[in-house]
Amino acid sequence: MSTRKRSTSGSKKTLKEKIVQIYEAFFRGEDLASGNPNFWDEFFLLKPKVNFIETELSKLSVEQLNTLKDNLNTLFAKCVSMLGHDHQIRVAHSFQTLCALIKAGFARTNLDMNCEIIDLLIGSGAADMILQLLIEHCSDILTSESPVPIKSLCLKMLVLMCSGNDNIAQNPFYEYLMQHSIFESLVNILCQTSGRLELGQDAVLLVTLMACYRKTGSANPYVVKLSMLDDELALTAYAQVVMASLSEFNNRYVQSRQAEPQSSWLSSLTSMVGSMFVADEAELRIGQVKANDAGLLALYQSVHLNRHFVGIIAQSLADVNPPSISPTDSEQSGQMIAADGTNANSAGGTDKTSGNAPPAFDFSTQPTTNLLATYLEYCSIIMQDTRSEAAYHSTKLCFLILTCVSEDEYANSLMHDPGLTFRVPLHRLPMRHRKSIADKTPPFRPLVCALLDLIVEFTLSHLMKKFPNELYELALGVILRVLCHQKRCRLRLALCPWRELWAALIALLKFLHGSDSSLIRKFDVFALATQAVNILNLFVTFGDTFLPSPQSYDDLYYEIIRMHHVFDNLHAMALRYSTGESEFRESAVRLSAALINVRAIGQHFKPKVEVWLETQKLSTPSQDQILDVVRAHYDSLTLKLHESLDAYERYAERPPVAAFLSSILRSVVSVTRTTTDPSTIDAHRLLLECNPPLTPTATSIP
């Protein structure tokens, strides 16, 4: 019996999904709905092929695109109208189709400058009505009892709308979102328990992007409403979203250090960040910190605009989205918190709250349950490498946030509260004279102690050829603001690292003097040196009002006397530039004036110590012996009273800062657009997991 051999020549016609056949006809310009009144109801039961829409739209020529505008406008309008349907699958597929259209539309308009996104997708004549309806549907969905997957798709679509163009001032969708605000709907997401973990990040991102649009000129309703928001639950949830992002970064860094204890810091950090964000090794240097810039920008906007939020970040944060756990698990979590160091003294019992952290981030095993504490740990990691432009910008944004926090009286009072203590692990850069260390069990201290430790570490670890002078100016500004608060309130904290701070300031001055010939060509060295010297002057003049004990004040004098040659050399350098034709002549004169007191201390006590040594026949006196001489001759010391040592210019977004923030915003928008992929969302599966449908769904159009 003979058999016919099957052909393997490839002539067999490939079967196509029904949705693909519809798309192909659609892009040929055919009107598929003609003669079929149920076409759109049936169409939105089919699972969209997001990548297919994006690919086909990118292939069209300008003439083909103009021919297809009516079809694109009709599809966009039908998607918007379907958002009000009761059938969840249709709504989900409508959102996915809108995501594909918006993403592909922006990709096309960014290549063709003559193509305008609103006209391409909606049509100029119908844009006002359709976009108003779209925003109303989004607000209704975000504030209703819709399933979390539907809300997630809604937020993804809004994120794609807001991230289509790197320059948000050229994105026309923002104007419609300004006219029809969704701020309350986004805040509602944060206030609701259901879905906060899944939706919070996109909600916070959208608030941040909206608040960055048109900040000057006409009023931005999102800026106004964010600055006035006083709902403690919403602000706490906002802080939790940012803290979760920073905590994940911190945890992965710690894990990478533990996995490779013998490797260099740079290889360990780049390996960790690379595994988190980028696959291409060539992009590690610029991509290692950009992924968290969105969270930093959100934190900056809220701290800068909202006085209530500044207080929230310094408090112990209760988890506002407790998972379902058994009583046994709850008891075990409470025991772990008590052992591993959440807030030891805060009222309200943080031992109840931190054990309820989101499952993705086990806060119960972490020594921080406070956004500021988590943020300080994050800063200690991110500031270790400032050589790349991305890392430098991220560190600068971190210091701008610390500037805003250190200016706020309420945040300062919380940071200095001896009854509000936290363990803050700070990670230190490995250097030749020390190993890479991080306190595994840091002590309970007020947050200001960790803040000063962070600034001291930065000051000592960045004295390098590529000197980050802007970062030093910001860091010294943070110290000044903290000291002014302590002087004003007469606060005495024994745990603050005063001796380390004095040593770091003197080390900075010594470096500036030793590198003046190379640094003077890049920035005003004398202005930065004056900043550091005036902080020492503040200690000398007013230290008795906030240093913890007379011994601390004596220690200050000991350090100044011991390192008097640094101030003498700095004074000689200032004189050299002040008598010449240098462009920094006036700054050099101001530095000479600022050095009067610290030099006077050395000139007054050094001869007294030498005379005492001669009488005692000693060559190497101990610190206590020198301090005895100092105490005996305090009365004969004459110092000049410097003015305005405890004054500083309050932070404001002046043009240089505004330009810097615009560059950060462009980076955030670009990264957001790249990482938001609607094709990865299986809405059908998510809806089935969330709530099995009561009615059968069609898989194809008959």
C-alpha positions as CSV (number, residue, x, y, z in Angstrom):
1,M,0.0,0.0,0.0
2,S,1.5,3.3,-1.0
3,T,1.4,6.4,1.1
4,R,1.6,10.0,0.1
5,K,4.6,11.8,1.6
6,R,3.8,15.1,3.3
7,S,5.4,18.2,1.7
8,T,8.0,19.9,3.8
9,S,8.8,22.6,1.2
10,G,7.3,25.4,3.3
11,S,4.4,26.0,1.0
12,K,2.0,25.3,3.8
13,K,0.2,28.5,4.7
14,T,0.9,29.8,8.2
15,L,-2.2,30.2,10.4
16,K,-2.7,33.6,11.8
17,E,-4.6,34.6,14.9
18,K,-7.9,36.3,14.3
19,I,-6.7,39.5,16.0
20,V,-3.6,39.7,13.7
21,Q,-5.8,39.3,10.6
22,I,-8.0,42.2,11.9
23,Y,-4.9,44.3,12.5
24,E,-3.6,43.7,9.0
25,A,-6.9,44.7,7.5
26,F,-7.0,47.7,9.7
27,F,-3.5,48.9,8.6
28,R,-4.6,48.4,4.9
29,G,-7.2,51.0,5.6
30,E,-10.3,48.7,5.5
31,D,-13.4,49.6,7.4
32,L,-14.1,46.3,9.3
33,A,-17.0,47.6,11.3
34,S,-19.1,48.3,8.2
35,G,-22.1,46.0,8.1
36,N,-21.3,44.4,11.6
37,P,-22.8,46.4,14.4
38,N,-21.3,44.1,17.0
39,F,-17.8,44.3,15.6
40,W,-16.3,46.5,18.4
41,D,-17.9,44.5,21.2
42,E,-16.4,41.4,19.7
43,F,-13.1,43.0,18.9
44,F,-12.3,44.0,22.5
45,L,-12.8,40.4,23.6
46,L,-9.7,39.4,21.7
47,K,-6.4,39.7,23.4
48,P,-4.4,42.6,21.9
49,K,-1.0,42.1,20.2
50,V,0.7,45.2,21.5
51,N,4.0,44.6,19.8
52,F,2.3,44.0,16.5
53,I,0.6,47.4,16.7
54,E,3.9,49.2,17.5
55,T,5.8,47.4,14.7
56,E,3.2,48.0,12.0
57,L,2.8,51.7,12.9
58,S,6.5,52.2,12.7
59,K,6.6,50.7,9.2
60,L,4.1,53.1,7.6
61,S,5.3,55.8,5.3
62,V,4.1,59.4,5.7
63,E,1.5,59.0,3.0
64,Q,0.2,55.7,4.5
65,L,0.0,57.3,7.9
66,N,-2.1,60.2,6.6
67,T,-4.4,57.7,4.9
68,L,-4.8,55.7,8.1
69,K,-5.5,58.7,10.5
70,D,-9.2,58.2,10.3
71,N,-8.9,54.5,11.3
72,L,-6.5,55.4,14.1
73,N,-8.8,58.1,15.4
74,T,-11.7,55.7,15.3
75,L,-9.8,52.9,17.1
76,F,-8.6,55.4,19.8
77,A,-12.2,56.7,20.3
78,K,-13.7,53.2,20.5
79,C,-11.0,52.3,23.1
80,V,-12.0,55.3,25.2
81,S,-15.7,54.6,25.0
82,M,-15.2,50.9,25.9
83,L,-13.6,52.0,29.2
84,G,-17.1,52.6,30.6
85,H,-18.2,49.0,29.8
86,D,-19.1,46.6,32.6
87,H,-17.1,43.7,31.1
88,Q,-13.7,43.7,32.7
89,I,-11.9,41.9,29.9
90,R,-13.1,44.5,27.4
91,V,-11.9,47.3,29.6
92,A,-8.5,45.6,30.1
93,H,-8.0,45.1,26.4
94,S,-9.1,48.6,25.7
95,F,-6.3,49.9,28.0
96,Q,-3.8,47.6,26.5
97,T,-4.7,48.8,23.0
98,L,-4.5,52.5,24.2
99,C,-1.0,51.7,25.6
100,A,0.1,50.3,22.3
101,L,-1.3,53.3,20.4
102,I,0.3,55.9,22.7
103,K,3.7,54.3,22.8
104,A,3.8,53.7,19.1
105,G,2.4,57.2,18.4
106,F,5.1,58.8,20.5
107,A,7.8,56.7,18.8
108,R,6.6,57.9,15.5
109,T,6.2,61.6,16.3
110,N,9.7,61.6,17.9
111,L,11.1,60.5,14.5
112,D,8.9,62.8,12.4
113,M,8.9,66.3,13.6
114,N,5.9,67.2,11.4
115,C,3.7,64.5,13.0
116,E,1.7,65.6,16.1
117,I,0.6,63.0,18.6
118,I,-2.9,64.4,19.3
119,D,-3.7,64.8,15.6
120,L,-2.3,61.4,14.8
121,L,-4.2,59.4,17.4
122,I,-7.3,61.4,18.1
123,G,-7.8,64.2,15.6
124,S,-7.6,67.8,16.5
125,G,-11.3,68.5,16.3
126,A,-12.3,65.7,18.8
127,A,-9.3,65.9,21.1
128,D,-10.9,68.0,23.9
129,M,-14.0,65.8,24.2
130,I,-12.3,62.4,23.9
131,L,-9.4,63.2,26.2
132,Q,-11.8,64.7,28.8
133,L,-13.8,61.5,28.6
134,L,-10.6,59.4,28.9
135,I,-9.5,61.2,32.0
136,E,-12.9,60.9,33.5
137,H,-13.0,57.2,32.9
138,C,-9.5,56.9,34.5
139,S,-10.6,58.9,37.6
140,D,-13.7,56.7,38.0
141,I,-11.7,53.5,37.6
142,L,-9.0,54.6,40.1
143,T,-11.6,55.6,42.7
144,S,-14.0,52.7,42.2
145,E,-13.9,49.0,43.3
146,S,-12.4,48.0,40.0
147,P,-9.9,45.0,40.2
148,V,-6.3,45.8,40.8
149,P,-5.2,44.6,37.3
150,I,-7.6,47.1,35.7
151,K,-6.2,50.0,37.8
152,S,-2.7,48.9,37.1
153,L,-3.4,49.1,33.3
154,C,-5.0,52.5,33.8
155,L,-1.9,53.8,35.6
156,K,0.4,52.2,33.0
157,M,-1.5,54.0,30.2
158,L,-1.2,57.3,32.1
159,V,2.5,56.8,32.7
160,L,3.0,56.2,28.9
161,M,1.1,59.4,28.2
162,C,3.3,61.3,30.5
163,S,6.6,59.8,29.5
164,G,6.3,59.9,25.7
165,N,8.6,62.9,25.2
166,D,11.8,63.5,27.2
167,N,10.9,67.2,27.4
168,I,7.5,67.2,29.2
169,A,7.0,70.8,28.2
170,Q,6.5,69.5,24.6
171,N,4.1,66.8,25.6
172,P,0.5,67.9,24.8
173,F,-1.2,65.4,27.1
174,Y,0.0,67.4,30.1
175,E,-2.2,70.3,29.3
176,Y,-5.3,68.1,29.3
177,L,-4.2,66.5,32.6
178,M,-3.8,70.0,34.1
179,Q,-7.3,71.0,33.0
180,H,-8.8,67.8,34.3
181,S,-6.8,66.9,37.4
182,I,-6.5,63.3,38.6
183,F,-4.6,64.2,41.7
184,E,-7.4,63.1,44.1
185,S,-7.7,59.8,42.2
186,L,-4.0,59.2,42.6
187,V,-4.1,60.1,46.3
188,N,-7.0,57.7,46.7
189,I,-4.8,54.9,45.4
190,L,-2.4,55.6,48.2
191,C,-5.2,55.8,50.8
192,Q,-6.7,52.4,49.9
193,T,-5.4,49.2,51.3
194,S,-6.3,47.1,48.3
195,G,-3.6,47.2,45.7
196,R,-1.4,49.8,47.3
197,L,1.8,47.7,46.9
198,E,1.1,47.0,43.2
199,L,-0.1,50.5,42.3
200,G,1.7,52.9,44.7
201,Q,4.9,53.3,42.6
202,D,3.1,54.3,39.4
203,A,0.7,56.6,41.4
204,V,3.7,58.4,43.1
205,L,5.5,58.6,39.8
206,L,2.5,60.3,38.1
207,V,2.2,62.9,40.9
208,T,5.9,63.6,40.6
209,L,5.8,64.1,36.8
210,M,2.7,66.3,37.0
211,A,4.2,68.5,39.7
212,C,7.3,69.0,37.6
213,Y,5.3,70.4,34.7
214,R,5.2,74.2,34.2
215,K,6.4,75.0,37.7
216,T,6.8,78.6,36.9
217,G,4.4,81.0,35.3
218,S,0.8,79.9,35.5
219,A,-0.4,77.8,38.5
220,N,0.1,74.0,38.4
221,P,-2.9,72.4,40.2
222,Y,-0.7,69.4,41.2
223,V,1.9,71.6,42.8
224,V,-0.8,73.5,44.7
225,K,-2.5,70.3,45.9
226,L,0.7,68.4,46.7
227,S,1.9,71.4,48.8
228,M,-1.5,71.5,50.7
229,L,-1.9,67.7,51.2
230,D,-2.2,67.0,54.9
231,D,-3.8,63.5,54.9
232,E,-1.4,61.6,57.2
233,L,-2.4,58.2,55.7
234,A,-1.7,59.4,52.1
235,L,1.6,61.0,53.1
236,T,2.7,58.0,55.1
237,A,1.8,55.7,52.1
238,Y,3.7,58.0,49.8
239,A,6.7,57.7,52.1
240,Q,6.4,54.0,52.2
241,V,6.4,53.7,48.4
242,V,9.7,55.7,48.3
243,M,11.1,53.8,51.2
244,A,10.4,50.4,49.6
245,S,12.3,51.4,46.5
246,L,15.3,52.6,48.4
247,S,15.2,49.6,50.8
248,E,15.3,47.2,47.9
249,F,18.4,48.9,46.5
250,N,20.0,48.9,50.0
251,N,19.2,45.2,50.5
252,R,20.6,44.2,47.2
253,Y,23.8,46.1,47.8
254,V,24.3,44.4,51.2
255,Q,23.6,41.0,49.6
256,S,26.2,41.7,46.9
257,R,28.8,42.7,49.5
258,Q,28.1,39.5,51.5
259,A,28.3,37.3,48.3
260,E,31.6,38.8,47.3
261,P,33.5,39.8,50.4
262,Q,36.9,39.7,48.8
263,S,36.0,41.7,45.7
264,S,36.6,45.4,45.2
265,W,33.8,47.8,46.0
266,L,33.4,49.0,42.4
267,S,33.0,45.5,40.9
268,S,30.6,44.6,43.6
269,L,28.5,47.7,43.2
270,T,28.4,47.6,39.5
271,S,27.6,43.9,39.5
272,M,24.7,44.5,42.0
273,V,23.2,47.4,40.1
274,G,23.8,45.7,36.8
275,S,21.9,42.7,37.8
276,M,19.1,45.0,38.9
277,F,18.7,47.3,36.0
278,V,20.8,46.7,32.9
279,A,22.2,43.7,31.1
280,D,24.7,45.4,28.8
281,E,28.0,45.6,30.7
282,A,29.0,48.7,28.7
283,E,26.0,50.6,30.1
284,L,26.7,49.8,33.8
285,R,28.5,53.0,34.6
286,I,25.7,55.3,33.4
287,G,22.8,53.0,34.4
288,Q,23.8,51.9,37.9
289,V,21.9,54.7,39.7
290,K,19.4,56.1,37.2
291,A,16.7,53.5,38.1
292,N,16.2,55.1,41.5
293,D,16.2,58.7,40.3
294,A,12.4,58.6,40.0
295,G,12.1,57.8,43.7
296,L,14.6,60.5,44.6
297,L,12.8,63.1,42.5
298,A,9.5,62.1,44.1
299,L,11.1,62.5,47.5
300,Y,12.6,65.8,46.6
301,Q,9.3,67.2,45.3
302,S,7.4,66.2,48.4
303,V,10.0,67.4,50.8
304,H,10.4,70.7,48.9
305,L,6.7,71.4,48.5
306,N,5.0,69.9,51.5
307,R,5.8,70.9,55.1
308,H,3.7,68.0,56.5
309,F,5.7,65.4,54.6
310,V,9.1,66.7,55.9
311,G,7.9,65.7,59.4
312,I,6.5,62.4,58.2
313,I,9.9,61.1,56.8
314,A,11.6,61.6,60.2
315,Q,9.0,59.7,62.2
316,S,8.8,56.0,62.7
317,L,6.6,54.8,59.8
318,A,3.9,52.3,60.5
319,D,3.2,49.9,57.6
320,V,0.0,51.2,56.0
321,N,-0.6,47.9,54.0
322,P,-0.5,45.0,56.5
323,P,-0.5,41.6,54.8
324,S,-2.6,38.8,56.2
325,I,-0.5,36.9,58.7
326,S,-1.3,34.3,61.3
327,P,-1.1,35.2,65.0
328,T,2.0,33.1,65.3
329,D,3.7,34.9,62.5
330,S,2.7,38.2,64.1
331,E,4.3,37.2,67.4
332,Q,7.5,36.0,65.7
333,S,7.7,39.3,63.7
334,G,7.3,41.3,66.9
335,Q,10.1,39.3,68.5
336,M,12.4,39.9,65.5
337,I,11.7,43.6,65.6
338,A,12.5,43.8,69.3
339,A,15.8,42.0,68.6
340,D,16.9,43.6,65.4
341,G,16.4,47.3,66.1
342,T,13.5,49.3,65.0
343,N,12.8,52.5,66.9
344,A,13.6,51.8,70.6
345,N,11.8,54.6,72.2
346,S,9.1,56.0,70.0
347,A,5.6,56.1,71.3
348,G,3.0,54.0,69.6
349,G,5.0,50.9,69.5
350,T,6.7,50.4,66.2
351,D,7.2,46.8,67.2
352,K,3.6,46.3,65.8
353,T,4.1,48.1,62.6
354,S,7.4,47.1,61.0
355,G,6.5,43.4,61.1
356,N,3.7,44.2,58.7
357,A,6.1,45.3,55.9
358,P,5.3,44.4,52.3
359,P,6.2,40.8,51.5
360,A,8.7,41.8,48.8
361,F,10.8,43.7,51.3
362,D,11.2,42.1,54.7
363,F,11.5,45.2,56.9
364,S,11.3,43.2,60.0
365,T,14.8,42.0,59.5
366,Q,16.1,45.5,58.8
367,P,17.5,48.0,61.3
368,T,15.6,50.9,59.8
369,T,11.8,51.6,59.9
370,N,12.0,55.2,59.0
371,L,12.3,56.8,55.6
372,L,15.0,59.2,56.6
373,A,17.1,56.4,58.1
374,T,16.6,54.3,55.0
375,Y,17.5,57.3,52.9
376,L,20.7,58.0,54.8
377,E,21.8,54.4,54.2
378,Y,21.0,54.8,50.6
379,C,23.0,58.0,50.4
380,S,26.0,56.2,52.0
381,I,25.9,53.8,49.1
382,I,25.2,56.1,46.2
383,M,27.8,58.7,47.1
384,Q,30.6,56.3,47.0
385,D,31.2,56.7,43.3
386,T,30.8,60.3,42.0
387,R,33.1,59.9,39.0
388,S,30.3,59.1,36.5
389,E,27.9,61.9,35.5
390,A,24.8,59.8,36.5
391,A,26.2,59.0,40.0
392,Y,27.3,62.6,40.5
393,H,23.8,63.9,39.6
394,S,22.1,61.4,41.8
395,T,24.4,62.3,44.8
396,K,23.7,66.0,44.2
397,L,20.0,65.3,44.3
398,C,20.4,63.4,47.5
399,F,22.2,66.4,49.1
400,L,19.5,68.8,47.9
401,I,17.0,66.7,49.7
402,L,19.1,66.7,52.8
403,T,19.3,70.5,52.5
404,C,15.5,70.8,52.5
405,V,15.2,68.5,55.5
406,S,17.8,70.2,57.5
407,E,16.1,73.6,57.0
408,D,12.8,72.4,58.4
409,E,12.3,73.1,62.1
410,Y,9.9,70.2,62.7
411,A,12.1,67.7,60.9
412,N,15.1,69.0,62.9
413,S,13.3,68.6,66.2
414,L,12.5,65.0,65.3
415,M,16.0,64.3,64.2
416,H,17.4,65.6,67.5
417,D,14.8,64.0,69.7
418,P,16.7,61.7,72.2
419,G,13.6,59.6,72.6
420,L,13.4,58.9,68.9
421,T,16.3,56.7,68.0
422,F,17.2,54.4,65.2
423,R,19.9,52.1,64.0
424,V,21.3,53.4,60.7
425,P,23.9,51.3,59.0
426,L,26.2,53.5,56.9
427,H,28.3,51.9,54.2
428,R,31.8,53.2,53.8
429,L,34.1,53.4,50.8
430,P,37.1,51.1,51.0
431,M,40.3,53.2,51.1
432,R,44.0,52.4,51.4
433,H,44.2,53.1,55.1
434,R,41.0,51.2,56.0
435,K,38.8,48.3,54.9
436,S,35.4,48.6,53.6
437,I,33.3,48.6,56.7
438,A,29.6,48.9,57.6
439,D,28.4,48.7,61.2
440,K,26.5,45.4,61.4
441,T,24.9,46.5,64.7
442,P,25.0,50.3,64.8
443,P,23.9,51.8,68.0
444,F,20.5,53.4,68.7
445,R,21.0,57.1,68.2
446,P,19.0,60.2,67.1
447,L,18.9,60.5,63.4
448,V,21.0,63.7,63.4
449,C,24.0,61.6,64.5
450,A,23.8,59.4,61.4
451,L,23.3,62.5,59.3
452,L,26.6,64.0,60.6
453,D,28.3,60.7,60.2
454,L,27.3,60.6,56.6
455,I,28.6,64.1,55.9
456,V,31.9,63.3,57.7
457,E,32.3,60.2,55.6
458,F,31.7,62.1,52.4
459,T,34.1,64.8,53.4
460,L,36.9,62.4,54.1
461,S,36.3,60.0,51.1
462,H,36.1,62.5,48.2
463,L,39.4,64.4,48.6
464,M,40.5,63.5,45.1
465,K,41.8,65.0,41.9
466,K,38.3,65.2,40.3
467,F,37.1,67.2,43.2
468,P,33.2,67.5,43.5
469,N,33.1,71.1,44.8
470,E,29.4,71.5,44.3
471,L,28.7,68.4,46.5
472,Y,31.1,69.8,49.2
473,E,29.2,73.1,49.2
474,L,25.9,71.3,49.7
475,A,27.4,69.0,52.4
476,L,28.8,71.9,54.4
477,G,25.5,73.7,54.0
478,V,23.7,70.8,55.7
479,I,26.1,70.9,58.6
480,L,25.6,74.6,59.1
481,R,21.8,74.2,59.1
482,V,22.0,71.5,61.7
483,L,24.4,73.5,63.9
484,C,22.2,76.6,63.7
485,H,19.2,74.6,64.9
486,Q,21.2,73.2,67.9
487,K,22.5,76.6,68.8
488,R,19.0,78.2,68.5
489,C,17.4,75.5,70.7
490,R,20.4,74.9,72.9
491,L,20.5,71.2,72.3
492,R,23.3,69.1,73.7
493,L,23.7,65.6,72.2
494,A,26.6,63.6,73.5
495,L,26.4,61.0,70.7
496,C,27.1,63.4,67.9
497,P,30.5,62.8,66.2
498,W,32.0,66.2,67.0
499,R,35.7,65.2,67.0
500,E,35.3,63.3,63.7
501,L,33.6,66.4,62.2
502,W,36.4,68.7,63.3
503,A,39.0,66.4,61.9
504,A,37.1,66.1,58.6
505,L,36.9,69.9,58.2
506,I,40.6,70.3,58.9
507,A,41.4,67.6,56.5
508,L,39.3,69.4,53.8
509,L,41.2,72.6,54.5
510,K,44.5,70.9,54.3
511,F,43.6,69.3,50.9
512,L,42.4,72.7,49.5
513,H,45.7,74.2,50.4
514,G,47.8,71.4,49.0
515,S,45.8,71.3,45.7
516,D,45.2,75.0,45.2
517,S,47.1,75.3,42.0
518,S,44.9,72.8,40.2
519,L,41.6,73.5,41.9
520,I,41.8,77.3,41.5
521,R,41.3,76.9,37.8
522,K,38.0,75.1,38.3
523,F,36.1,76.9,41.1
524,D,36.5,79.4,43.9
525,V,38.6,77.5,46.4
526,F,38.5,80.4,48.9
527,A,34.7,80.4,49.2
528,L,34.6,76.7,50.0
529,A,37.4,77.1,52.5
530,T,35.6,80.0,54.1
531,Q,32.5,77.8,54.6
532,A,34.5,75.2,56.4
533,V,36.4,77.7,58.6
534,N,33.1,79.5,59.5
535,I,31.7,76.2,60.8
536,L,34.8,76.0,63.1
537,N,34.2,79.6,64.1
538,L,30.6,78.7,65.0
539,F,31.9,76.0,67.3
540,V,34.5,78.4,68.8
541,T,32.0,81.3,69.3
542,F,28.9,79.5,70.3
543,G,30.0,75.9,71.1
544,D,29.3,76.4,74.8
545,T,25.6,76.6,74.0
546,F,25.3,73.2,72.2
547,L,28.4,71.1,72.8
548,P,27.5,68.4,75.4
549,S,30.2,69.2,78.0
550,P,33.1,71.6,78.8
551,Q,35.4,68.6,77.9
552,S,34.0,68.8,74.3
553,Y,34.8,72.5,74.1
554,D,38.4,71.7,75.4
555,D,38.7,69.0,72.7
556,L,37.8,71.5,70.0
557,Y,40.7,73.8,71.2
558,Y,43.0,70.9,71.3
559,E,42.3,70.0,67.6
560,I,42.8,73.6,66.5
561,I,46.1,73.9,68.4
562,R,47.3,70.5,67.2
563,M,46.6,71.4,63.6
564,H,47.5,75.1,63.7
565,H,49.9,74.8,60.8
566,V,47.0,74.1,58.5
567,F,45.4,77.4,59.3
568,D,48.7,79.2,59.0
569,N,49.3,77.7,55.6
570,L,45.8,78.5,54.5
571,H,46.2,82.1,55.6
572,A,49.5,82.4,53.7
573,M,47.7,81.1,50.5
574,A,44.9,83.6,51.0
575,L,47.4,86.5,51.4
576,R,49.2,85.4,48.2
577,Y,46.0,85.6,46.1
578,S,44.5,88.6,47.8
579,T,47.5,90.8,46.9
580,G,47.6,89.8,43.3
581,E,45.3,90.3,40.4
582,S,43.4,87.0,40.8
583,E,39.7,86.9,40.0
584,F,39.1,85.4,43.5
585,R,40.8,88.3,45.2
586,E,37.8,89.3,47.3
587,S,37.1,85.7,48.3
588,A,40.7,85.4,49.5
589,V,40.3,88.5,51.6
590,R,37.2,87.0,53.2
591,L,39.0,83.8,54.0
592,S,41.8,85.7,55.7
593,A,39.2,87.5,57.9
594,A,37.5,84.2,58.7
595,L,40.8,82.7,59.9
596,I,41.5,85.3,62.5
597,N,40.0,83.4,65.5
598,V,41.3,79.9,64.7
599,R,44.8,81.4,64.1
600,A,44.6,83.4,67.3
601,I,43.9,80.3,69.3
602,G,47.0,78.6,67.9
603,Q,49.2,81.7,68.4
604,H,47.9,82.2,71.9
605,F,48.3,78.7,73.3
606,K,51.3,77.4,71.4
607,P,53.8,79.5,73.3
608,K,52.1,78.7,76.6
609,V,52.4,75.0,75.9
610,E,56.1,75.4,74.9
611,V,57.0,77.3,78.1
612,W,55.2,74.7,80.2
613,L,57.1,71.9,78.4
614,E,60.4,73.6,79.1
615,T,59.6,73.9,82.8
616,Q,58.4,70.3,83.0
617,K,61.4,69.0,81.0
618,L,59.0,67.2,78.6
619,S,59.1,66.7,74.9
620,T,55.9,64.6,74.2
621,P,53.1,65.8,76.4
622,S,49.8,63.9,76.6
623,Q,46.5,65.4,75.5
624,D,45.4,65.9,79.1
625,Q,48.5,67.8,80.0
626,I,48.1,70.2,77.0
627,L,44.4,70.7,78.0
628,D,45.4,71.6,81.5
629,V,47.5,74.4,80.0
630,V,44.7,75.5,77.8
631,R,42.2,75.6,80.7
632,A,44.7,77.7,82.7
633,H,44.9,80.4,80.0
634,Y,41.4,80.7,78.7
635,D,40.9,84.0,80.4
636,S,43.8,85.7,78.6
637,L,42.6,84.7,75.1
638,T,41.0,87.5,73.0
639,L,38.8,86.6,70.1
640,K,36.9,88.6,67.5
641,L,33.1,88.3,67.4
642,H,32.3,87.3,63.8
643,E,28.8,88.3,62.5
644,S,26.2,86.1,60.9
645,L,27.9,82.8,61.7
646,D,24.5,81.3,62.4
647,A,22.8,82.6,59.3
648,Y,22.4,81.0,55.9
649,E,20.5,81.6,52.7
650,R,17.3,79.5,52.6
651,Y,17.1,77.0,49.8
652,A,15.3,78.0,46.6
653,E,15.1,76.6,43.1
654,R,17.2,79.2,41.4
655,P,18.1,78.9,37.7
656,P,21.2,76.6,38.2
657,V,19.2,74.3,40.4
658,A,16.2,74.4,38.1
659,A,18.4,73.5,35.1
660,F,19.9,70.5,37.1
661,L,16.4,69.3,38.1
662,S,15.3,69.5,34.5
663,S,18.2,67.2,33.4
664,I,17.2,64.7,36.2
665,L,13.6,64.9,35.0
666,R,14.6,64.2,31.4
667,S,16.5,61.1,32.6
668,V,13.6,59.9,34.7
669,V,11.2,60.3,31.8
670,S,13.5,58.4,29.5
671,V,14.1,55.5,31.8
672,T,10.4,55.3,32.6
673,R,9.4,55.1,28.9
674,T,12.1,52.5,28.3
675,T,11.0,50.3,31.2
676,T,7.2,50.6,30.8
677,D,6.2,47.7,28.5
678,P,2.5,47.1,28.2
679,S,3.1,43.9,26.3
680,T,4.3,42.1,29.4
681,I,1.0,42.5,31.2
682,D,-1.3,39.5,30.8
683,A,-4.6,41.1,31.8
684,H,-6.7,38.1,31.2
685,R,-4.7,35.9,33.5
686,L,-4.5,38.6,36.2
687,L,-8.2,39.1,36.1
688,L,-8.9,35.4,36.4
689,E,-6.6,35.2,39.4
690,C,-8.2,38.3,41.0
691,N,-11.8,37.5,40.2
692,P,-13.0,34.6,38.0
693,P,-15.4,36.0,35.4
694,L,-19.1,35.1,35.7
695,T,-19.6,35.1,32.0
696,P,-17.6,33.2,29.3
697,T,-15.3,35.2,27.2
698,A,-14.9,34.8,23.5
699,T,-11.5,33.9,22.0
700,S,-12.2,34.9,18.5
701,I,-14.8,36.6,16.3
702,P,-17.0,34.0,14.6
